[in-house]
């Protein structure tokens, strides 16, 4: 089998290299810049590679060759069959199908990030409960004491509930920008073999644990104030941080465990899903920032604290349903493009 595979690769190497060159040209300038002869040749090599993909999977049984051809054929199919769509349609399709599908595909890595984040919240909370000086891990002592005095004061001046009406728009923009910056750091930290992402998740989780225990240890009134000031936007913001951290872990995984691919190729493939996750995270943070800037601070006369908590759970349930179900039918009705082609043109003997 090895000699057959070696001979096959020797026969096809020049063809595959040529397809790579054509793909690079098409991805940079589009197929419209191809001459008629280029288009005919591109279509011929594409069909040949699609047929070879099935052969690599079922006859030669070479996972590495199959993965390589899978990428080539997928890129070629996208160029040939993609529909021209405007930016709004493309974004709608991404939100409707691509983002939730990518979350489902990378759910294991996201769960790892969620466990790290949740564990850090618990560690931060219990540490502060045992000894408040542990809060100095995330604040210096003067800042920690200032925050504690503000929590104990009769005038609630913390969390998003304290935002004044005239400042809502400005604060919302600031919150969105700040959160996006934090998530970029969490995902980019994956380049440091995942240590940067690990630090970002741990730091933010520990901070939330410390702040949470500050409020929750001071009686029922503070409890309601805390949950109504955190949950309305937090049910989107906190999962966004975990998904951003997971995007960083995808980069780290590609660097540390590239499998049979080169690290560069592994990073390129991991980067596709990481970028999709980050684009979805940015969308979540915009929505969360608008909620934090306009809905969370609403006067309790119009939107009571209990109603804010109920709103939060409804929003969380809708978000979980969206990630679990959105785009399922559309996804199932779209077979892998190269599978559809290979089953049409191949005759296995």
C-alpha positions as CSV (number, residue, x, y, z in Angstrom):
1,X,0.0,0.0,0.0
2,X,2.9,2.4,0.8
3,X,4.5,1.9,-2.6
4,X,1.1,2.5,-4.3
5,X,0.7,5.7,-2.3
6,X,4.2,6.9,-3.0
7,X,3.7,6.3,-6.8
8,X,0.4,8.1,-6.6
9,X,1.9,11.1,-4.9
10,X,4.8,11.2,-7.4
11,X,2.3,11.2,-10.3
12,X,0.0,13.9,-8.7
13,X,2.5,16.2,-6.9
14,X,2.9,18.6,-9.9
15,X,-0.9,18.8,-10.5
16,X,-1.6,19.6,-6.8
17,X,1.1,22.3,-6.7
18,X,-0.4,23.8,-9.8
19,X,-3.9,23.8,-8.2
20,X,-2.4,25.5,-5.1
21,X,-1.0,28.2,-7.3
22,X,-4.3,28.7,-9.1
23,X,-6.2,28.8,-5.8
24,X,-3.8,31.5,-4.5
25,X,-4.4,33.6,-7.6
26,X,-8.2,33.1,-7.4
27,X,-8.4,33.9,-3.7
28,X,-6.5,37.2,-4.2
29,X,-8.0,38.4,-7.5
30,X,-11.0,36.3,-8.1
31,X,-11.8,33.9,-11.0
32,X,-12.8,36.9,-13.2
33,X,-9.1,37.6,-13.8
34,X,-8.6,34.1,-15.2
35,X,-8.3,33.5,-18.9
36,X,-10.6,31.0,-20.6
37,X,-7.8,28.4,-20.7
38,X,-7.1,29.0,-17.0
39,X,-10.8,28.5,-16.1
40,X,-10.9,25.2,-18.1
41,X,-7.7,24.0,-16.5
42,X,-8.9,25.0,-13.0
43,X,-12.2,23.1,-13.5
44,X,-10.4,20.0,-14.8
45,X,-7.9,19.9,-11.9
46,X,-10.6,20.6,-9.4
47,X,-12.6,17.6,-10.5
48,X,-9.5,15.4,-10.6
49,X,-8.6,16.5,-7.0
50,X,-12.2,15.8,-5.9
51,X,-12.0,12.3,-7.3
52,X,-8.5,11.8,-5.7
53,X,-10.0,12.8,-2.3
54,X,-12.4,9.8,-2.4
55,X,-9.5,7.6,-3.5
56,X,-7.3,8.8,-0.7
57,X,-10.1,8.1,1.8
58,X,-11.4,4.7,0.7
59,X,-8.6,3.1,-1.4
60,X,-5.3,4.5,-0.3
61,X,-6.6,5.1,3.2
62,X,-4.2,8.0,3.8
63,X,-5.6,10.4,6.4
64,X,-2.9,13.0,5.8
65,X,-3.4,13.0,2.0
66,X,-7.2,13.1,2.5
67,X,-6.9,16.1,4.8
68,X,-4.7,17.9,2.4
69,X,-7.0,17.3,-0.6
70,X,-10.1,18.1,1.6
71,X,-8.7,21.6,2.1
72,X,-7.8,22.1,-1.6
73,X,-11.2,20.8,-2.9
74,X,-13.1,22.8,-0.3
75,X,-11.3,26.0,-1.2
76,X,-11.9,25.4,-4.9
77,X,-15.6,24.6,-4.4
78,X,-16.1,27.8,-2.5
79,X,-14.6,29.9,-5.3
80,X,-16.6,28.1,-8.0
81,X,-20.0,27.9,-6.3
82,X,-20.2,30.8,-3.9
83,X,-23.1,33.2,-4.4
84,X,-22.6,36.9,-4.6
85,X,-24.2,38.4,-1.5
86,X,-24.0,41.8,0.0
87,X,-22.5,42.5,3.4
88,X,-25.9,42.4,5.3
89,X,-26.8,39.0,3.8
90,X,-23.4,37.6,4.6
91,X,-23.6,38.8,8.2
92,X,-27.1,37.5,8.6
93,X,-26.0,34.1,7.3
94,X,-23.0,34.1,9.7
95,X,-25.2,34.8,12.7
96,X,-28.0,32.4,11.6
97,X,-25.7,29.5,10.7
98,X,-22.0,29.8,10.8
99,X,-21.4,31.1,14.4
100,X,-23.6,28.6,16.2
101,X,-22.3,25.8,14.0
102,X,-18.7,26.7,14.9
103,X,-19.6,26.9,18.6
104,X,-21.1,23.4,18.4
105,X,-18.0,22.1,16.5
106,X,-15.6,23.5,19.1
107,X,-17.8,22.8,22.1
108,X,-15.1,20.8,23.9
109,X,-12.5,23.6,23.8
110,X,-15.2,26.1,24.9
111,X,-16.2,23.8,27.8
112,X,-12.5,23.8,28.9
113,X,-12.5,27.6,28.9
114,X,-15.8,27.6,30.8
115,X,-14.4,25.3,33.5
116,X,-11.3,27.4,33.9
117,X,-13.4,30.6,34.1
118,X,-15.9,29.1,36.6
119,X,-13.2,27.6,38.7
120,X,-11.5,31.0,38.9
121,X,-14.8,32.6,40.0
122,X,-15.1,30.1,42.8
123,X,-11.5,30.4,43.9
124,X,-11.8,34.2,43.9
125,X,-15.0,34.1,45.9
126,X,-13.8,31.6,48.5
127,X,-10.4,33.3,48.8
128,X,-12.0,36.6,49.6
129,X,-14.5,35.0,52.0
130,X,-11.7,33.4,53.9
131,X,-9.4,36.4,53.9
132,X,-10.4,39.7,52.1
133,X,-6.7,40.5,51.5
134,X,-6.8,37.9,48.7
135,X,-8.6,40.6,46.7
136,X,-5.2,42.3,46.3
137,X,-4.5,39.8,43.6
138,X,-6.7,41.8,41.3
139,X,-6.6,45.2,43.0
140,X,-4.0,47.1,45.0
141,X,-5.0,47.5,48.7
142,X,-6.3,51.2,48.4
143,X,-8.5,50.3,45.5
144,X,-9.8,47.2,47.2
145,X,-10.7,49.2,50.3
146,X,-12.4,51.9,48.2
147,X,-14.5,49.4,46.5
148,X,-15.4,47.7,49.8
149,X,-16.5,51.1,51.3
150,X,-18.6,51.8,48.2
151,X,-20.3,48.4,48.6
152,X,-21.1,49.1,52.2
153,X,-22.4,52.7,51.6
154,X,-26.0,53.4,51.5
155,X,-25.7,55.0,48.1
156,X,-25.4,52.3,45.5
157,X,-22.8,53.7,43.1
158,X,-21.4,50.4,41.6
159,X,-22.2,48.2,38.7
160,X,-24.2,49.2,35.6
161,X,-27.3,50.1,37.6
162,X,-25.6,53.3,38.7
163,X,-25.2,54.7,35.1
164,X,-27.0,58.0,34.8
165,X,-29.5,58.4,31.9
166,X,-27.5,61.2,30.2
167,X,-24.4,59.0,30.2
168,X,-26.0,55.8,28.9
169,X,-24.9,56.2,25.2
170,X,-21.3,57.1,26.1
171,X,-21.0,54.4,28.7
172,X,-22.4,51.8,26.4
173,X,-19.8,52.6,23.7
174,X,-17.1,52.6,26.4
175,X,-18.3,49.2,27.7
176,X,-18.4,47.6,24.2
177,X,-14.9,48.9,23.3
178,X,-13.4,47.7,26.6
179,X,-15.0,44.3,26.5
180,X,-13.9,43.7,22.9
181,X,-10.4,44.7,23.9
182,X,-10.4,42.2,26.8
183,X,-11.7,39.4,24.5
184,X,-9.0,40.2,21.9
185,X,-6.4,39.8,24.6
186,X,-8.0,36.5,25.7
187,X,-7.9,35.1,22.2
188,X,-4.5,36.5,21.1
189,X,-3.0,35.0,24.3
190,X,-3.3,31.6,22.6
191,X,-0.2,32.5,20.6
192,X,1.7,32.2,23.9
193,X,1.0,28.5,23.9
194,X,-2.4,29.2,25.6
195,X,-0.8,30.9,28.7
196,X,-2.2,34.3,27.8
197,X,-5.7,32.9,27.3
198,X,-5.4,31.0,30.6
199,X,-4.3,34.1,32.4
200,X,-7.2,36.3,30.9
201,X,-9.8,33.7,31.9
202,X,-8.4,33.2,35.4
203,X,-7.9,36.9,36.1
204,X,-11.4,37.9,35.0
205,X,-13.0,35.0,36.8
206,X,-11.1,35.7,40.0
207,X,-12.1,39.4,39.8
208,X,-15.8,38.4,39.4
209,X,-15.6,36.0,42.3
210,X,-14.1,38.7,44.6
211,X,-16.8,41.3,43.6
212,X,-19.6,38.8,43.9
213,X,-18.7,37.8,47.4
214,X,-18.3,41.5,48.4
215,X,-22.0,41.9,47.6
216,X,-23.4,38.5,48.5
217,X,-21.9,38.5,52.0
218,X,-23.6,41.8,52.9
219,X,-27.2,40.7,53.0
220,X,-30.3,40.2,50.8
221,X,-30.6,43.8,49.6
222,X,-27.1,43.7,48.2
223,X,-27.8,40.2,46.7
224,X,-30.7,41.5,44.6
225,X,-28.8,44.6,43.6
226,X,-25.8,42.5,42.6
227,X,-27.8,40.0,40.5
228,X,-29.9,42.7,38.8
229,X,-26.7,44.7,38.0
230,X,-24.8,41.7,36.6
231,X,-27.1,39.2,35.0
232,X,-29.0,41.3,32.3
233,X,-25.8,41.8,30.3
234,X,-23.7,39.1,32.0
235,X,-25.6,36.2,30.5
236,X,-24.1,37.2,27.1
237,X,-20.9,38.9,28.2
238,X,-19.5,36.1,30.4
239,X,-20.0,33.3,27.7
240,X,-18.4,35.7,25.2
241,X,-15.2,35.8,27.4
242,X,-15.2,32.0,27.5
243,X,-15.6,31.7,23.8
244,X,-12.8,34.2,23.2
245,X,-10.6,32.2,25.5
246,X,-11.5,29.0,23.6
247,X,-10.4,30.7,20.3
248,X,-7.0,31.3,22.0
249,X,-6.8,27.7,23.0
250,X,-7.5,26.7,19.4
251,X,-4.3,28.5,18.4
252,X,-2.4,26.9,21.3
253,X,-3.6,23.4,20.3
254,X,-2.5,24.0,16.7
255,X,0.9,25.0,17.9
256,X,1.4,22.3,20.5
257,X,-0.4,19.4,18.8
258,X,-0.4,20.0,15.1
259,X,-0.8,16.3,14.3
260,X,0.6,15.3,10.9
261,X,0.3,18.9,9.6
262,X,3.0,21.5,9.8
263,X,2.6,24.0,12.5
264,X,1.9,26.7,9.9
265,X,-0.8,24.7,8.2
266,X,-2.3,23.7,11.5
267,X,-2.4,27.3,12.6
268,X,-4.1,28.3,9.4
269,X,-6.8,25.7,9.7
270,X,-7.4,26.5,13.4
271,X,-7.4,30.2,12.6
272,X,-10.5,29.8,10.4
273,X,-12.7,28.6,13.3
274,X,-11.0,31.0,15.8
275,X,-11.9,34.0,13.6
276,X,-15.5,32.8,13.3
277,X,-15.7,32.5,17.1
278,X,-14.2,35.9,17.6
279,X,-16.6,37.5,15.1
280,X,-19.5,36.0,17.0
281,X,-18.0,37.2,20.3
282,X,-17.8,40.8,19.0
283,X,-21.5,40.6,18.1
284,X,-22.4,39.3,21.5
285,X,-20.4,42.0,23.2
286,X,-22.2,44.7,21.2
287,X,-25.6,43.4,22.3
288,X,-24.3,43.0,25.9
289,X,-22.9,46.5,25.9
290,X,-26.2,48.0,24.7
291,X,-28.0,46.1,27.4
292,X,-25.5,47.2,30.1
293,X,-25.7,50.8,28.9
294,X,-29.5,51.1,28.5
295,X,-31.4,48.3,30.1
296,X,-29.5,47.3,33.2
297,X,-29.4,50.9,34.6
298,X,-33.1,51.5,34.0
299,X,-34.9,53.0,37.0
300,X,-36.5,50.4,39.2
301,X,-39.8,52.3,38.9
302,X,-40.0,51.2,35.3
303,X,-38.0,48.0,35.4
304,X,-37.9,46.5,38.9
305,X,-34.8,44.5,40.0
306,X,-36.9,41.2,40.1
307,X,-38.0,41.8,36.5
308,X,-34.4,42.4,35.4
309,X,-33.5,39.0,36.8
310,X,-36.4,37.3,35.1
311,X,-35.4,39.0,31.8
312,X,-31.9,37.7,32.3
313,X,-33.0,34.1,32.6
314,X,-35.3,34.4,29.5
315,X,-32.3,35.9,27.6
316,X,-30.0,33.1,28.8
317,X,-32.5,30.4,27.7
318,X,-32.9,32.0,24.3
319,X,-29.1,32.3,23.9
320,X,-28.6,28.6,24.8
321,X,-31.4,27.5,22.4
322,X,-29.8,29.6,19.7
323,X,-26.4,28.0,20.1
324,X,-27.9,24.6,20.3
325,X,-30.4,24.7,17.4
326,X,-29.7,27.7,15.1
327,X,-28.8,26.6,11.6
328,X,-29.3,22.9,12.2
329,X,-31.6,22.3,9.2
330,X,-29.6,24.6,7.0
331,X,-26.4,22.8,8.0
332,X,-27.8,19.3,7.5
333,X,-29.2,20.3,4.0
334,X,-25.7,21.3,2.9
335,X,-23.6,18.2,2.4
336,X,-19.8,18.7,2.2
337,X,-19.3,20.2,-1.3
338,X,-16.5,17.9,-2.2
339,X,-18.4,14.8,-1.2
340,X,-21.2,15.8,-3.5
341,X,-18.7,16.1,-6.4
342,X,-16.8,12.9,-5.7
343,X,-19.8,10.7,-5.6
344,X,-20.9,12.1,-9.0
345,X,-17.6,11.6,-10.8
346,X,-15.9,8.6,-9.2
347,X,-16.3,4.9,-10.1
348,X,-14.7,2.8,-7.4
349,X,-13.6,-0.6,-8.6
